[in-house]
């Protein structure tokens, strides 16, 4: 699920949904897999012939195409597109749909938001039940995969803000503010800032400390980050990053290279001056940034860390332009002058990406397991008995064929392979007590290249006796560069896909050596535009992007099917501004499909488990086309993908008198185009995906 993609301003968290998530780091195309080459003329958009040896190397596909549904306000019953969303899901009618109530919406994903105390509990399913009921109705008769991925915040340590060694120590939690000062206008905010090297993304450690000025509330104002995260290429040794928060979202991010290194554990004296529409930052007496922005004329100060990021802050002094002292704090006494980040908002539709960001458990694995046992019992066994012996009746008796244990464990809490295996065993044991027939999905890695997780988790000797290892999962998102045009999506995106596929080859070697009967689901597969995922009001997404993204899914699906991967899920049914709109398969305002949805529909129709996949020889990885031949109950088919935004004419023996089903920029999100009796060649528009059914 989409783990939040780390924006350039928040590199640590991708929990998706971070930018650059799971791009694959093991190289490019895996040897021996079919990739159709193009001549230089082909690359310019002329033509190509696809020679097929129908008696060549082949394998029977066991791969099921599917998708994930991430809980967000757009799929609630109150949403104006609710009915269309679930109609679209029912129409796909596939197995293994992944349902993820995800941490940014705590009230829509956590059933016990407060710890039990004084004989009372906070169990509440009033907002969760409608979501589960609608999903279960839409997937009735199928075998979905549920993943309530969010362990309640109160089960984690450390708390986001605490006094430590005479300073304020902040670990994740998002934006926290001074308790007063929203009417302050022009002032200087001086503070000693010590970034710590605890940030983590895609195996990269970094240090990043954030402070805030002119904050109207936690979602509106200005932020600055002192960071050694590599925001550019080649990377500078340090960056100062300006962040505009607007409407509860990151509205813009502007990194500026520093002439000096930002070192973890080193303290920097920072002064930020707000005067009219001008903002200026000095570090150790040197001016490093000036910004002109008139969005906010007043507001208070604060601090920001995200995910596993941490820093200490000390010796705060806020001085008005008149010289008056507005706030001082040396953090020697208490935090009474501050309003630390709240665990979750009152509004269930308000995103809280700072929720549940601890990195070690405050409770035993058994307590976590009991939470999941009760949650599952609510939905499968008619209710549960709480921590004080009170029975809560639900009357739900849903089947639970598959349960995935947590999500993007490498990103969301930086859980080690060893600690995750311990948690997995405890949760599986507890759930099996109330749902004995459930099968389990493990890992759900955001960075597929984290190979140590597979080596540890897939080794049976690292588990309790009798613990089932049914499936593993991991994710991949291609991400074009920020400055890419539509024509450049293809070269960047398909190269990243090839890197991921090479990583899958490494994972498969580990799986086959340690646990060959364990199946695999790649259950978050897609693309993300970095700009649209960071903007409250995203720039228009080019129409060609949706076809490019559909092409990435079709390409990776075909390659994974040839590798024997069992389940391949497109991400995700609905995204929207502030919730990664570029991953959406439906228009978030109308609920109508886009090309990503139509490509999945095409793959479901035409590339079914049980068909024979025939490799096409001699296809260099640098080509503009990809082709895969199929034998399906006596019919010969060819899946063809244009990896560029230029038209390409494709010739296929047997196409004359056949039919071609096409998703391209002409059909866009409308019904799949059907061309009958072509003359032996087809022209594929930019990023088109087509299945040709040959005559004879």
Secondary structure as GFF3:
##gff-version 3
##sequence-region A 1 696
A	DSSP	alpha_helix	40	43	.	.	.	ID=ss1
A	DSSP	beta_strand	47	49	.	.	.	ID=ss2
A	DSSP	beta_strand	58	60	.	.	.	ID=ss3
A	DSSP	beta_strand	64	70	.	.	.	ID=ss4
A	DSSP	three_ten_helix	73	75	.	.	.	ID=ss5
A	DSSP	alpha_helix	82	92	.	.	.	ID=ss6
A	DSSP	beta_strand	98	100	.	.	.	ID=ss7
A	DSSP	three_ten_helix	106	108	.	.	.	ID=ss8
A	DSSP	alpha_helix	128	138	.	.	.	ID=ss9
A	DSSP	beta_strand	145	146	.	.	.	ID=ss10
A	DSSP	three_ten_helix	153	155	.	.	.	ID=ss11
A	DSSP	beta_strand	156	157	.	.	.	ID=ss12
A	DSSP	beta_strand	161	164	.	.	.	ID=ss13
A	DSSP	beta_strand	167	171	.	.	.	ID=ss14
A	DSSP	beta_strand	174	178	.	.	.	ID=ss15
A	DSSP	beta_strand	187	196	.	.	.	ID=ss16
A	DSSP	beta_strand	199	201	.	.	.	ID=ss17
A	DSSP	beta_strand	204	206	.	.	.	ID=ss18
A	DSSP	beta_strand	208	217	.	.	.	ID=ss19
A	DSSP	beta_strand	220	227	.	.	.	ID=ss20
A	DSSP	beta_strand	239	246	.	.	.	ID=ss21
A	DSSP	beta_strand	249	257	.	.	.	ID=ss22
A	DSSP	beta_strand	267	275	.	.	.	ID=ss23
A	DSSP	beta_strand	278	283	.	.	.	ID=ss24
A	DSSP	beta_strand	286	292	.	.	.	ID=ss25
A	DSSP	beta_strand	300	305	.	.	.	ID=ss26
A	DSSP	beta_strand	310	320	.	.	.	ID=ss27
A	DSSP	beta_strand	325	329	.	.	.	ID=ss28
A	DSSP	beta_strand	338	339	.	.	.	ID=ss29
A	DSSP	beta_strand	360	361	.	.	.	ID=ss30
A	DSSP	alpha_helix	365	380	.	.	.	ID=ss31
A	DSSP	beta_strand	383	385	.	.	.	ID=ss32
A	DSSP	beta_strand	391	393	.	.	.	ID=ss33
A	DSSP	beta_strand	402	404	.	.	.	ID=ss34
A	DSSP	alpha_helix	409	412	.	.	.	ID=ss35
A	DSSP	alpha_helix	417	434	.	.	.	ID=ss36
A	DSSP	beta_strand	439	445	.	.	.	ID=ss37
A	DSSP	alpha_helix	451	457	.	.	.	ID=ss38
A	DSSP	three_ten_helix	460	462	.	.	.	ID=ss39
A	DSSP	beta_strand	471	478	.	.	.	ID=ss40
A	DSSP	alpha_helix	486	514	.	.	.	ID=ss41
A	DSSP	beta_strand	519	527	.	.	.	ID=ss42
A	DSSP	alpha_helix	543	563	.	.	.	ID=ss43
A	DSSP	beta_strand	567	571	.	.	.	ID=ss44
A	DSSP	three_ten_helix	581	583	.	.	.	ID=ss45
A	DSSP	alpha_helix	595	606	.	.	.	ID=ss46
A	DSSP	beta_strand	612	614	.	.	.	ID=ss47
A	DSSP	beta_strand	625	632	.	.	.	ID=ss48
A	DSSP	beta_strand	635	642	.	.	.	ID=ss49
A	DSSP	beta_strand	648	651	.	.	.	ID=ss50
A	DSSP	beta_strand	659	663	.	.	.	ID=ss51
A	DSSP	beta_strand	673	676	.	.	.	ID=ss52
A	DSSP	beta_strand	681	684	.	.	.	ID=ss53
A	DSSP	beta_strand	689	693	.	.	.	ID=ss54
###
